[in-house]
Amino acid sequence: MPWDVIHGCELGRGETLICLCSLCFHELWHCKLVIHSLRAHADLSFGMGCLYFKGLHGTVAAWCSVAARQFPCFPSPLLTAVPSLQALFQCDHVQYTLVPVAGWQELETAFLEHKDQFKYFVLINCGANVDLLEILQPEEDTYFFVCDSHRPINVVNVYNDTQIKLLVKQEDDLDVPAYDDIFRDEEEEEEEEDSENESGGSEPLEKRRRFEEEVIERTMKRRQRREWEARRREILFDYEQYEYHGTSSAMVMFDLAWIMSKDLNDMLWWAIVGLTDQWVQDKITQMKYVTDIGVLQRHVSRHNHRNEDEENSLSIDCMRIAFEYDLRLALYQHWSLYESLCNTCYTSASLKLWSVQGQKRLQEFLADMGLPLKQVKQKFNSMDMSLKENLREMIEESANKFGMKDLRVQTFSIHFGFKNKFSASDIVYATTSLMENIEKEGPETTNFIKALDSLSRGNLDKLHQGLDLAKKQLRAIQQTVASCICTNLVISQGPFLYCSLMEGTPDVKLFSKPVSLCLLSKYLLKSFVCSTKNKRCKLLPLVMAAPMDVEQGTVIMVGIPPETESSDKKNFFGRAFEKAAESTSSRTLHNHFQMSIIELKTEDRSKFLDALISLLS
């Protein structure tokens, strides 16, 4: 069966569907959509890698992707798929309920609570990389539709053509092993067992020769089976060894809407934010990012093509998306240029701003551009227009002299009316900070709802609140990075680098959140690579730990791949963590949808690290 074509089943009149969506701003949360009724007789048909709900009132697409950081673990790609799915449901007046879930435990709980009411479940950004039937133990008449960017996809999910329906893009190369290499027919195994049982007991003398031939044949079959099993283990190990990400769920959602001719400019923007989140979170390669940017650019041209007369007659609440080459500076249009330079990972690491010499280089960089310190330290919107007109060209020219050749990046921006302009990365940082806001303001789902609301152009106040939180988050990350490097907290453990934040460290509570810890880890590794003179350490991955729950005595630990230009963004720590925990009987909790993030008992950390070192050496 081609991976991009899903064969489906029928929904009878009055039957209901539940969608479990992992809102992943890469993996922060996972949200569950419960469709209470389809209002008419409907059937499910699949094609072009899309899932359709066909009813009397038109066609509703239930293709889910999220652009907000996956909610059990990371931000953007997941959150943005949710409003796209909501818009498609609203087209056919389909009722639904949205419930965020933060990990595998909550997903299992949600399924147990609703399995008696629903037969059809849609999983968004979760479920592809595990054996769903083994974990959830559903009834035979329960069906799952999975749209998940986590890779690799579990082979059982791939080859189960009855209860598991995968939604993937045609061009995504899954590289799944052949069926015969990993599965054997039960009938063949039963025949072998039966033949062994029948041959037991004493045999007549005249049948001795035949018996010996049967023994030899059975011996050969057992040997072939052992060889096949050994080869199967090797194939599965190679296939499942690395964790990586495929096309953003938000882009998949938009593709579905486009195929159904129900795509909107808002959906396109959410797809852009989903892709940008993958790039900000360093989940995909630069080549994958540029390729997907090109795909989205064509849609942007189609949706936002206007002549000059139309531009002049736009309403004040209009929405316009534009492709542009922008500066790789975090939130600089909503901050001061100086603060953005200091708190952007790329510029901070390149200039080594944690050192006195780095601060001098920053002053030289600003002087080379000819920008007065008074101007760069005030809000960007308040800078002189004469400076802002050619600011990008001035910064790019000086950046090349200081070794920052990649300061320009392809991206998109959005205009709401005549006043509000945001880049895609602005939205990513804002929604991520809203998702992981450590200030308690109600139920656990409050942060998710706020982040979801911030994606609407009618809730710009929440978006600005997210931008303010994002600035605090970036400051905390850069201050922690500077502290770790200046106090030599990053140490080499042989096959990997290791850094542990202690209780009492400033902002340590923020880094108990998975996305914030991952951002900190990536920024720290990049800064360490720029600061160290040890060539071997420049090629090592990083394992980072931070206190999670002091009362329960747990830490959260994340592993990230090496910081190299040729990196394929594949992460081997997920399987390594599992093996290390198993070999030492360490008390770990693998609850995050991203396998390279685990929770660990503090007293088991030493033996767990020793096993990890031994395993990777």
C-alpha positions in Angstrom: 0.0 0.0 0.0 1.5 3.4 -0.9 2.3 5.4 2.1 0.4 8.5 0.9 -2.9 6.7 0.2 -5.1 5.8 3.1 -7.9 3.3 2.8 -10.8 4.0 5.1 -14.0 2.8 6.5 -17.6 4.0 6.8 -19.2 6.2 9.5 -22.8 5.4 10.0 -25.6 7.9 10.6 -25.2 9.5 14.0 -21.8 7.9 14.8 -19.2 10.1 16.4 -15.5 10.7 16.0 -12.8 11.8 18.5 -9.6 13.5 17.5 -6.6 13.3 19.8 -4.2 16.0 18.8 -0.7 16.4 20.0 -0.2 20.1 19.9 3.4 20.4 19.3 4.9 23.5 19.1 6.9 20.6 18.5 5.8 18.7 21.3 4.5 20.6 24.1 1.0 19.4 24.4 -1.3 17.2 22.5 -4.8 18.2 22.0 -7.9 16.1 21.7 -10.8 16.9 19.4 -14.1 15.3 20.1 -16.6 15.5 17.3 -19.9 15.0 18.8 -22.0 14.5 15.7 -21.6 14.5 11.9 -25.3 15.6 11.4 -25.7 13.4 8.4 -24.8 10.0 6.9 -21.1 10.2 6.2 -18.3 8.0 4.9 -14.6 8.3 5.2 -12.6 8.2 2.0 -8.9 8.7 1.6 -6.5 9.8 -1.1 -3.6 12.1 -1.8 -2.4 11.5 1.7 -5.5 13.2 3.1 -8.4 12.3 5.3 -11.9 13.5 4.2 -15.2 13.5 5.9 -17.9 13.5 3.2 -21.4 14.4 4.2 -24.6 15.9 2.7 -23.5 19.4 3.6 -20.2 19.3 1.8 -16.8 17.9 2.6 -14.9 18.5 5.9 -11.3 17.7 6.1 -10.0 16.1 9.3 -6.4 16.4 8.5 -4.5 17.6 11.5 -1.2 19.3 12.0 0.1 21.6 14.7 2.2 24.6 14.5 3.0 25.6 17.9 5.4 23.3 19.6 4.3 20.0 20.1 2.5 20.2 23.3 3.9 17.3 25.1 7.3 18.4 24.2 7.8 21.2 21.7 6.0 24.2 20.3 4.7 25.6 17.0 4.0 22.9 14.4 1.3 21.5 16.4 -0.6 24.4 17.8 -1.1 26.0 14.4 -2.7 22.9 13.0 -5.5 23.1 15.5 -7.1 26.4 14.2 -6.8 25.0 10.7 -8.8 21.9 11.7 -11.3 24.1 13.6 -11.9 26.1 10.5 -12.5 23.0 8.4 -14.9 21.6 10.9 -16.8 25.0 11.0 -17.3 24.8 7.3 -19.7 21.9 7.8 -20.9 22.9 11.2 -19.3 19.9 12.9 -19.3 20.1 16.7 -16.2 19.3 18.5 -14.4 19.6 21.9 -10.8 20.5 22.2 -8.8 19.0 25.1 -5.0 19.3 25.4 -3.0 16.3 26.7 0.6 16.6 27.8 2.1 13.2 27.3 1.5 9.4 26.8 -0.1 9.0 30.2 -2.7 11.7 29.5 -3.3 10.3 26.0 -4.0 6.8 27.5 -6.3 8.4 30.1 -8.2 10.3 27.5 -8.6 7.2 25.4 -9.9 5.2 28.3 -12.4 7.9 29.2 -13.8 8.1 25.6 -13.4 4.6 24.1 -16.9 3.5 25.0 -18.4 6.6 23.3 -16.3 6.8 20.1 -15.0 4.4 17.5 -12.9 6.8 15.5 -9.9 8.7 16.9 -7.7 11.2 15.1 -4.2 11.6 16.7 -2.4 14.9 15.9 1.3 14.9 16.3 1.4 11.9 18.5 1.1 8.2 18.1 3.0 7.4 14.9 6.3 6.3 16.6 4.8 3.7 19.0 2.6 0.6 18.6 -0.8 2.2 19.3 -2.6 -1.1 19.4 -0.2 -2.5 22.1 -0.3 0.7 24.2 -4.0 1.5 24.0 -5.5 -2.0 23.7 -8.5 -0.9 21.6 -11.4 -3.0 20.5 -11.4 -4.4 17.0 -14.0 -1.9 15.8 -11.9 1.1 16.9 -10.0 3.1 14.3 -7.2 5.6 14.5 -6.2 8.3 12.0 -2.7 9.5 12.7 -1.1 12.7 11.5 2.2 13.0 13.2 5.6 14.5 12.2 7.6 12.3 14.6 9.8 9.8 12.8 10.4 6.9 12.4 6.9 5.6 12.2 6.3 2.3 14.0 6.3 -0.6 11.6 3.1 -2.1 13.1 1.3 1.2 12.4 2.6 1.2 8.8 1.5 -2.3 7.9 -1.8 -2.4 9.9 -4.3 -1.5 7.2 -7.4 -2.1 9.3 -7.3 0.0 12.5 -4.4 2.4 11.9 -4.6 5.0 9.1 -1.5 7.1 8.6 -1.7 10.5 7.0 1.6 11.5 5.5 2.7 13.5 2.4 3.6 11.6 -0.7 7.1 13.1 -1.0 8.1 12.1 2.6 10.6 9.3 2.4 9.7 7.0 5.3 12.3 4.3 4.4 10.2 1.6 6.0 11.6 -2.0 6.0 10.0 -4.5 3.7 7.1 -6.5 5.2 8.7 -9.9 4.7 11.9 -8.7 6.5 10.1 -8.0 9.8 6.9 -10.1 9.8 6.3 -13.8 9.4 2.9 -15.4 8.6 1.4 -17.1 11.7 0.3 -20.0 9.5 3.9 -20.8 8.5 4.9 -20.8 12.2 2.0 -23.0 13.2 2.9 -25.5 10.4 6.5 -25.7 11.7 5.3 -26.3 15.3 2.7 -29.0 14.1 5.3 -30.8 12.1 7.6 -31.0 15.2 4.7 -32.3 17.4 3.7 -34.9 14.9 7.2 -36.3 14.6 7.5 -37.0 18.3 7.6 -40.5 19.8 9.2 -43.7 18.4 9.2 -44.2 14.6 8.9 -47.6 12.8 12.2 -48.9 11.5 11.2 -48.6 7.8 10.6 -44.9 8.4 13.9 -44.1 10.0 15.3 -42.6 6.8 12.3 -40.4 6.3 12.5 -39.4 9.9 16.2 -38.4 9.6 15.3 -36.3 6.5 12.6 -34.6 8.5 15.0 -33.9 11.3 17.5 -32.3 9.0 14.7 -30.3 7.3 13.4 -29.0 10.7 16.9 -28.2 11.8 17.4 -26.1 8.6 14.1 -24.3 9.2 15.0 -23.5 12.8 18.4 -22.2 11.6 16.8 -20.1 8.9 14.3 -18.8 11.5 17.1 -17.8 13.9 18.9 -16.1 11.0 15.7 -14.3 10.0 15.1 -13.1 13.6 18.7 -11.9 13.9 18.4 -10.1 10.6 15.0 -8.6 11.7 16.5 -7.3 14.9 19.3 -5.7 12.9 16.9 -4.1 10.4 14.6 -2.8 13.2 17.6 -1.4 15.1 18.8 0.5 12.0 15.3 1.8 11.3 14.5 2.8 14.9 17.9 4.0 16.0 17.4 7.7 15.2 14.6 10.0 16.0 13.8 12.8 13.6 10.9 14.9 12.2 9.0 14.9 8.9 6.8 17.5 7.3 5.2 19.8 9.8 1.7 18.7 10.8 0.5 22.3 10.1 1.7 22.0 6.5 -0.1 18.7 6.1 -3.3 20.3 7.4 -3.0 23.2 4.9 -2.3 20.7 2.0 -5.5 19.0 2.9 -7.5 22.2 2.9 -5.9 23.2 -0.4 -6.8 19.9 -2.1 -10.4 20.4 -0.9 -10.4 24.0 -2.2 -11.1 25.2 1.3 -7.7 26.8 2.1 -7.7 30.3 3.6 -5.0 32.8 4.1 -5.2 32.2 7.8 -4.6 28.5 7.3 -1.6 29.4 5.1 -0.2 31.6 7.9 -0.6 28.8 10.5 1.3 26.4 8.1 4.1 29.0 7.9 4.3 29.3 11.7 4.4 25.5 11.9 7.3 25.2 9.6 9.1 28.1 11.2 8.8 26.4 14.6 10.5 23.4 13.3 13.3 25.6 12.1 13.6 27.6 15.3 13.6 24.3 17.3 16.2 23.0 15.0 14.1 19.9 14.1 14.7 19.9 10.4 17.7 20.5 8.1 18.3 23.8 6.3 17.6 22.0 3.0 14.2 20.8 4.2 13.4 24.3 5.5 14.3 26.0 2.2 12.4 23.4 0.2 9.2 23.8 2.3 9.6 27.6 2.2 9.5 27.4 -1.6 6.3 25.3 -1.5 4.6 27.8 0.8 5.9 30.8 -1.2 3.8 29.7 -4.2 0.7 29.6 -2.0 1.5 33.0 -0.6 1.8 34.5 -4.1 -1.6 32.9 -4.9 -3.4 34.1 -1.8 -1.8 37.6 -1.6 -1.6 38.8 -5.2 -3.1 42.3 -5.5 -2.6 45.2 -7.8 -1.8 48.7 -6.7 -5.4 49.9 -6.6 -6.4 47.0 -4.4 -3.5 47.7 -2.1 -4.7 51.2 -1.6 -8.3 50.2 -0.9 -7.6 47.5 1.7 -9.6 47.7 4.9 -7.9 48.5 8.2 -8.5 44.9 9.5 -7.1 43.2 6.4 -4.5 40.4 6.5 -1.6 40.2 4.1 1.3 37.7 4.1 4.6 38.5 2.4 7.8 36.5 1.6 11.0 38.3 2.6 14.7 38.0 3.4 14.8 39.0 7.1 17.4 39.3 9.8 18.1 36.3 12.0 17.5 38.4 15.1 14.8 37.3 17.6 11.9 39.7 18.1 14.0 42.7 17.0 11.0 44.6 15.6 9.3 44.4 19.0 12.4 45.0 21.1 15.5 47.1 20.8 18.1 46.1 18.3 20.7 45.9 21.1 18.7 43.5 23.2 17.9 41.4 20.2 21.6 41.1 19.2 22.5 40.2 22.8 19.8 37.6 23.2 19.7 35.9 19.8 21.6 32.6 19.9 23.3 33.1 16.5 24.8 36.5 17.2 25.5 35.9 20.9 27.5 32.7 20.1 29.3 34.2 17.1 30.4 37.3 19.1 30.9 35.3 22.4 29.0 37.9 24.3 29.4 36.1 27.6 33.0 37.4 27.7 34.5 40.9 28.0 36.1 40.5 24.6 32.8 39.6 23.2 31.2 42.8 24.5 34.0 44.7 22.8 33.3 42.9 19.5 29.7 43.9 19.8 30.6 47.6 20.2 32.9 47.3 17.2 30.1 45.6 15.2 27.8 48.5 16.0 30.5 51.1 15.2 31.2 49.4 11.9 27.5 49.8 11.0 27.6 53.5 12.0 24.7 53.1 14.4 24.7 55.3 17.5 24.3 53.4 20.8 21.4 55.6 21.7 19.5 54.5 18.7 20.1 50.8 19.0 19.2 50.7 22.7 15.7 52.2 22.2 12.7 50.4 20.8 13.0 49.5 17.2 9.8 51.4 16.3 11.3 54.5 17.8 14.5 54.5 15.8 15.1 57.1 13.1 13.4 56.3 9.9 16.6 57.1 8.0 18.4 54.4 9.9 15.7 51.8 9.6 15.3 52.2 5.8 18.7 50.6 5.1 19.2 48.7 8.3 19.1 45.2 6.9 21.7 46.0 4.3 24.0 47.7 6.8 23.8 44.8 9.3 24.4 42.2 6.6 27.5 44.0 5.3 29.0 44.4 8.7 28.0 40.8 9.8 30.0 39.4 6.9 33.1 41.2 8.3 32.5 39.6 11.7 32.1 36.1 10.4 28.3 36.0 10.6 27.5 35.1 7.0 24.1 33.5 7.8 22.5 36.4 9.4 19.9 36.7 6.6 17.2 34.1 6.4 14.2 33.4 4.2 10.9 33.8 6.0 7.5 35.3 5.9 5.8 38.2 7.6 2.2 39.1 8.2 0.4 42.5 8.3 -2.8 43.0 10.2 -4.2 46.2 8.9 -1.8 49.1 8.6 -0.1 49.0 12.0 0.7 45.5 13.1 3.4 43.5 11.5 4.9 40.2 12.8 7.4 37.8 11.4 6.7 34.0 11.6 9.5 33.6 14.2 7.8 36.3 16.4 4.7 34.1 16.5 6.7 31.0 17.3 8.5 32.7 20.3 5.3 34.2 21.6 3.2 31.1 21.4 6.0 29.0 22.9 6.4 31.3 25.9 2.6 31.4 26.4 2.5 27.6 26.4 5.3 27.3 29.0 4.4 30.2 31.2 5.3 29.1 34.7 2.9 31.5 36.4 -0.2 29.6 37.5 -3.3 31.3 36.2 -5.9 28.6 36.5 -6.2 25.0 35.2 -3.3 23.4 33.3 -5.1 23.9 30.0 -5.1 27.7 30.5 -1.7 28.2 28.9 -2.8 26.1 25.9 -6.0 28.1 25.3 -4.0 31.4 25.6 -1.5 30.2 23.0 -4.2 29.0 20.7 -6.0 32.4 21.0 -2.9 34.3 20.3 -2.9 32.8 16.8 -6.1 34.7 16.0 -5.8 38.2 14.6 -8.7 39.2 16.9 -6.5 38.5 20.0 -3.5 40.7 19.5 -3.4 41.5 23.2 -2.6 37.9 24.0 0.0 37.9 21.2 1.7 40.9 22.7 1.6 39.3 26.1 3.4 36.3 24.5 6.0 38.6 23.0 6.8 40.1 26.5 7.1 36.6 28.0 9.3 35.5 25.1 11.7 38.4 25.8 12.0 37.2 29.4 12.5 33.6 28.2 15.3 34.6 25.8 17.0 36.8 28.5 16.9 33.8 30.9 18.3 31.5 28.3 21.3 33.7 27.5 22.1 34.5 31.1 22.1 30.8 31.9 24.2 30.0 28.9 26.7 32.7 29.9 26.8 31.3 33.5 27.3 27.7 32.4 30.2 28.6 30.1 31.9 31.0 32.5 31.7 28.6 35.4 32.7 25.6 33.2 29.5 23.6 33.9 29.7 21.9 30.5 32.0 18.9 30.9 33.0 16.1 28.6 31.8 12.7 29.6 33.6 10.9 26.8 31.0 10.2 24.1 29.0 13.3 25.0 29.0 16.6 26.8 27.0 17.0 30.0 25.6 19.9 31.9 23.4 19.9 34.9 21.5 22.9 36.4 21.4 22.9 40.2 18.4 23.8 42.3 18.6 27.5 43.1 19.9 28.5 39.7 18.2 31.7 38.5 15.1 30.8 36.3 15.7 27.1 36.9 11.9 26.6 37.2 11.5 27.8 33.6 13.8 25.1 32.4 11.7 22.3 34.0 9.6 22.8 30.9 10.6 20.7 27.9 10.6 23.3 25.1 12.5 25.8 27.2 15.1 23.2 28.2 15.5 22.1 24.6 16.0 25.7 23.5 18.6 26.3 26.3 20.4 23.1 25.4 20.7 24.0 21.7 21.8 27.5 22.5 24.3 26.3 25.1 25.8 23.7 22.7 26.2 26.2 19.9 27.8 28.7 22.3 30.1 26.0 23.7 31.2 25.0 20.2 32.1 28.6 19.4 34.0 29.0 22.7 36.0 25.8 23.1 39.3 25.1 21.4 39.0 21.4 21.8 38.3 20.1 18.3 36.9 16.8 19.6 34.4 18.5 21.8 33.0 20.5 18.9 31.7 17.2 17.4 30.0 15.9 20.6 26.3 15.8 21.4 25.0 17.3 24.6 23.0 15.8 27.5 21.4 18.4 29.8 19.5 18.0 33.1 17.5 20.4 35.2 15.4 20.0 38.4 11.8 19.2 37.6 10.1 18.4 40.9 12.1 19.0 44.1 9.5 17.4 46.3 9.4 14.2 44.3 13.1 14.3 43.6 13.0 14.2 39.8 15.0 15.8 37.1 14.2 16.3 33.4 16.9 15.3 31.0 17.2 16.0 27.3 19.8 14.8 24.7 20.5 16.8 21.5 22.7 15.8 18.5 26.0 17.4 17.7 26.2 21.0 16.4 27.7 20.5 12.9 26.9 22.1 9.5 26.4 18.6 8.0 24.0 17.4 10.7 21.0 15.5 9.5 19.1 16.5 12.7 18.7 12.8 13.7 18.8 12.1 17.4 20.0 8.8 18.8 19.4 9.7 22.5 15.8 8.3 22.7 16.8 4.7 22.2 20.0 5.2 24.2 18.0 6.5 27.2 15.8 3.5 27.1 18.7 1.1 27.0 20.6 2.9 29.8 17.5 2.9 32.0 16.7 -0.7 31.4 20.3 -1.9 32.1 20.5 -0.1 35.4 16.8 -0.4 36.5 16.8 3.4 36.9 13.5 4.9 37.8 12.6 6.9 34.6 9.5 8.1 33.1 9.3 8.2 29.2 6.1 10.2 29.1 7.1 12.8 26.4 6.1 12.3 22.8 9.7 13.2 22.0 11.8 10.2 23.0 15.0 12.2 23.7 13.3 13.8 26.7 12.9 11.8 29.9 12.2 12.3 33.6 14.6 10.6 36.1 14.9 10.1 39.8 17.7 12.3 41.1 19.4 9.5 43.1 19.5 7.3 40.0 21.2 9.9 37.9 24.8 8.8 38.5 24.3 5.1 37.5 22.1 6.2 34.6 24.9 8.4 33.2 27.5 5.7 33.8 25.4 3.3 31.8 24.9 5.9 29.1 28.6 6.5 28.8 29.3 2.8 28.6 26.6 2.3 26.0 27.8 5.2 23.7 31.5 4.6 24.1 
